[in-house]
Amino acid sequence: MNNPPPTGPENPGAPIVAVTGAGGAVGGRVARRLARAGVPVRLLGRDPSRLPELPGAVAAPPAPYGDGEAMRRALAGAHTLFLVSAHESPDRVREHTTAVDAAVAVGVERIVYISFLGAAPDATFTFARDHWHTEARIRAADVRYTFLRDSLYLAGIPAMTGADGVLRGPAGDGRVAAVAHDDIADAAVAVLLADTESADTRHDGLTYDLTGPEAFTLAEAAEELGRVTGRTVTYVPETREEAYASRAQYGAEDWEVAGWVTSYEAIATGEMATVSDAVPDLTGHPATGLAAFLREHPDSYRHLLKTG
């Protein structure tokens, strides 16, 4: 692949932040916030048509994480890489490590990586293991880094609830301190600006858990959804066998279904119950709770509203 290097309005005298997933929910929010702050931004995304048009930003040619040459071209001249994890796949760790190696090869000085709460080689949530292996590769590289380990998204709570008003999964009575996309973006930008604006290295080598202000059970989440929608919403705890059976209808591959099921099981084991002060400490504002999120984002539960 012989993609041309990025060209456009970047200020060559200022540190450039390359933002991956810039057409997505987290990367797009981060890119917009950085642009408003006057930071030169390099936009990376799988679909160029989804990349936002922002002042001081330039879109890099398409560069899949797993294409080392394309990533090197896209990242050449960047000071910092804001690395949003790739879509889940059996090959995701290799894709991540290829992107990390490409960044180091072209002299990127710093990587801020969106990881996941409780990332560990033996995490119950199978996708959290991918994040641990990516973190390990970054730690071993000759690069400054900060890890932002976010909890489940608050937007995922209504999304996991069916149109029948049932939230089901093998989460038992466990708790989850789900976090808002906007809070993740605000925290990430606070970390990124600390270095790009003032060469402040206080976040180097640190890991921040990004969570909401409280941990709730899925039964409590169902009650909150019921209050905001005006209908009965219930949580149905499943066994592992029931969870796999109820998801078989989607025809997904085994590794993907395992990720879905184990995300609930990680709630049951307590691995999602962590409540951190990182969001308010980094951003200066309180983290968003479930009730506030639902008030502010009615589209998130539109499928639960009665019609006709």
C-alpha positions in Angstrom: 0.0 0.0 0.0 1.4 3.4 -1.0 -0.8 5.9 0.7 0.5 9.5 0.5 1.4 11.2 3.8 -1.2 13.4 5.4 -1.4 16.9 4.2 -3.4 19.9 5.3 -3.7 22.6 7.9 -1.6 21.1 10.7 0.8 23.6 12.3 4.3 21.9 11.9 5.6 23.8 14.9 3.0 22.5 17.3 2.7 18.9 18.7 0.3 16.9 16.5 -2.1 14.5 18.2 -3.1 11.6 16.0 -6.6 10.5 17.0 -7.7 7.0 15.9 -11.4 6.1 15.6 -12.0 9.8 14.9 -15.3 8.9 13.2 -16.5 7.0 16.3 -18.1 7.7 19.6 -15.0 8.2 21.7 -12.4 9.3 19.0 -14.8 11.8 17.5 -15.5 13.4 20.8 -11.8 13.7 21.6 -11.0 15.1 18.2 -13.6 17.8 18.4 -12.5 18.8 21.9 -8.9 19.0 20.9 -9.7 21.0 17.8 -11.7 23.5 19.9 -8.7 23.8 22.2 -6.5 24.7 19.1 -4.5 21.5 19.1 -3.4 20.3 15.6 -5.2 17.0 15.1 -4.5 14.1 12.7 -7.7 12.2 12.1 -7.5 8.4 11.5 -10.5 6.3 10.8 -11.6 3.2 8.8 -14.2 5.2 6.8 -12.9 8.6 5.6 -16.5 9.7 5.0 -17.2 9.5 8.7 -14.4 11.7 9.8 -15.4 15.1 11.0 -14.3 18.4 9.4 -12.5 20.3 12.1 -10.4 23.5 12.2 -6.7 22.7 12.4 -7.3 19.0 11.6 -6.3 16.9 8.7 -7.6 13.4 7.7 -5.0 10.8 7.1 -5.5 8.3 4.3 -7.2 5.1 5.5 -4.8 3.1 7.6 -6.1 -0.2 9.1 -4.4 -1.0 12.4 -3.0 -4.2 11.1 -1.3 -2.5 8.1 2.0 -1.4 9.4 3.1 0.5 6.4 -0.1 2.5 6.2 0.0 3.2 9.9 3.6 4.5 9.6 2.6 6.8 6.9 -0.5 8.0 8.7 1.4 8.7 12.0 4.6 10.2 10.5 5.3 13.5 12.2 2.8 13.0 15.1 3.9 13.7 18.6 1.1 11.8 20.4 -1.1 8.8 19.4 -4.5 8.6 21.0 -5.2 4.9 20.4 -8.8 3.8 20.6 -9.1 0.0 20.5 -10.1 -1.7 17.3 -13.4 -3.4 16.8 -13.4 -6.8 18.5 -12.0 -9.6 16.4 -9.9 -12.7 16.9 -7.0 -10.7 15.5 -7.4 -7.6 17.6 -4.2 -7.9 19.7 -2.1 -8.3 16.5 -3.7 -5.2 15.0 -3.1 -3.2 18.2 0.6 -4.3 18.4 1.1 -3.5 14.7 -0.3 0.0 15.3 1.9 0.5 18.4 5.0 -0.7 16.6 4.3 1.6 13.7 4.0 4.6 16.0 7.3 3.8 17.7 9.0 3.3 14.3 8.1 6.8 13.1 9.0 8.6 16.4 5.7 9.1 18.1 6.7 10.1 21.6 3.6 9.3 23.5 0.6 6.9 23.4 -2.6 7.4 25.3 -4.5 4.2 25.1 -8.2 3.5 25.7 -8.1 0.2 27.6 -10.7 -1.5 29.8 -11.5 -1.7 33.5 -9.8 -4.7 35.1 -7.6 -5.5 32.0 -5.7 -8.6 32.9 -4.5 -11.8 31.2 -7.1 -13.8 33.2 -9.9 -11.3 33.2 -13.4 -12.8 33.1 -14.4 -10.5 30.3 -12.5 -12.0 27.4 -12.1 -8.8 25.5 -10.5 -7.2 28.6 -7.6 -9.7 28.1 -6.9 -8.1 24.6 -6.5 -4.8 26.4 -4.0 -6.2 28.8 -1.8 -7.7 26.0 -1.9 -4.3 24.2 -0.9 -2.5 27.4 2.0 -5.0 27.8 3.2 -4.2 24.3 3.0 -0.4 25.0 4.8 -0.8 28.3 7.7 -2.7 26.6 8.0 0.0 23.8 10.3 3.0 23.9 7.4 5.4 24.3 5.7 7.4 27.0 2.2 6.2 27.8 -1.0 6.6 29.8 -3.7 4.0 30.0 -7.4 5.0 30.4 -9.3 2.0 31.5 -13.0 2.7 31.0 -15.9 0.7 32.4 -18.9 -0.4 30.4 -20.6 2.5 28.5 -23.7 3.9 30.1 -25.2 3.9 26.6 -24.8 0.2 26.6 -27.3 -0.3 29.5 -30.4 0.6 27.5 -28.9 -0.9 24.4 -28.6 -4.3 26.1 -32.3 -4.1 27.0 -34.6 -5.6 24.5 -37.7 -4.0 23.0 -39.7 -6.4 25.1 -38.5 -4.5 28.2 -36.2 -7.3 29.4 -32.5 -6.9 30.3 -31.1 -10.4 30.6 -27.7 -11.8 31.3 -25.6 -13.8 33.7 -24.7 -10.8 35.9 -26.2 -12.1 39.1 -26.4 -9.4 41.7 -23.1 -7.9 40.7 -22.6 -4.1 40.2 -21.2 -2.0 37.4 -20.1 1.6 37.5 -20.8 2.3 33.8 -19.4 5.5 32.4 -20.5 8.1 29.8 -18.8 8.6 26.5 -18.5 12.3 27.2 -16.8 11.7 30.5 -14.3 9.4 28.8 -13.6 12.1 26.2 -13.2 14.8 28.8 -10.8 12.8 30.8 -8.8 11.8 27.7 -8.5 15.4 26.6 -7.4 16.5 30.0 -4.6 14.0 29.8 -3.7 14.9 26.3 -3.7 18.7 26.9 -1.5 18.4 29.9 1.4 17.5 27.6 0.6 19.1 24.3 0.0 22.5 25.8 2.6 22.7 28.6 4.9 19.7 28.3 3.4 18.5 31.6 4.4 14.8 32.0 2.6 14.1 35.2 0.3 11.5 33.6 3.2 9.4 32.1 3.2 5.8 33.1 -0.1 6.1 34.9 -3.3 4.1 34.6 -6.7 5.7 35.3 -10.0 3.8 35.8 -12.8 5.8 34.2 -16.1 5.0 35.8 -19.4 6.5 36.7 -20.1 7.9 40.2 -21.9 4.8 41.5 -22.0 1.0 40.9 -25.5 -0.4 40.3 -27.0 -3.8 39.7 -28.8 -4.6 36.5 -32.0 -4.9 38.5 -31.5 -1.3 39.6 -30.8 -0.3 36.0 -34.0 -1.9 34.9 -35.9 0.0 37.6 -34.4 3.3 36.4 -35.2 2.5 32.8 -38.8 1.8 33.9 -39.0 5.1 35.6 -37.8 7.1 32.6 -39.8 5.1 30.0 -43.1 4.7 32.0 -43.3 1.0 31.3 -42.2 -2.1 33.1 -38.6 -3.0 32.5 -37.2 -6.1 34.2 -33.9 -7.8 34.7 -33.8 -11.5 34.2 -30.6 -13.2 35.5 -29.5 -16.0 33.3 -27.2 -19.0 33.8 -24.2 -19.3 31.5 -26.0 -22.0 29.5 -29.1 -19.8 29.2 -27.1 -16.8 28.1 -25.4 -18.7 25.3 -28.7 -20.2 24.2 -30.5 -16.9 24.1 -27.8 -15.3 22.0 -27.5 -18.2 19.5 -30.2 -16.6 17.4 -27.8 -13.9 16.2 -25.6 -16.3 14.4 -22.4 -14.6 15.7 -19.1 -16.4 15.9 -18.1 -18.2 19.1 -15.5 -15.7 20.2 -18.0 -12.8 19.8 -20.7 -14.6 21.8 -18.2 -15.4 24.5 -17.4 -11.7 24.7 -21.0 -10.8 25.1 -21.7 -13.4 27.8 -18.5 -12.8 29.8 -19.1 -9.1 30.0 -22.1 -10.0 32.2 -20.2 -12.6 34.1 -17.5 -10.0 34.9 -20.3 -8.0 36.5 -21.3 -11.0 38.6 -17.7 -11.6 39.8 -17.3 -8.0 40.9 -14.8 -7.0 38.3 -17.0 -4.1 37.1 -17.9 -2.7 40.5 -14.9 -0.4 40.8 -15.9 3.3 41.4 -13.1 5.7 40.7 -12.6 9.4 41.2 -10.5 9.7 38.0 -13.2 11.4 36.0 -13.8 14.3 38.4 -10.2 14.5 39.3 -9.1 14.8 35.7 -12.0 16.9 34.4 -13.1 19.1 37.3 -16.7 18.0 36.9 -18.7 15.1 38.4 -19.0 11.9 36.5 -22.4 11.2 35.0 -24.7 8.7 36.6 -27.3 6.5 35.0 -30.3 8.6 35.8 -28.7 11.8 34.5 -27.5 10.0 31.4 -31.0 8.7 30.6 -32.5 12.2 31.1 -29.9 13.7 28.8 -30.0 11.0 26.1 -33.6 9.9 25.4 -32.6 8.5 22.1 -30.7 5.8 24.0 -33.9 4.1 25.1 -36.2 5.1 22.2 -36.7 1.5 21.4 -38.3 0.9 24.8 -41.0 3.5 24.4 -44.5 2.4 23.7 -45.9 3.3 20.3 -49.4 3.4 18.9 
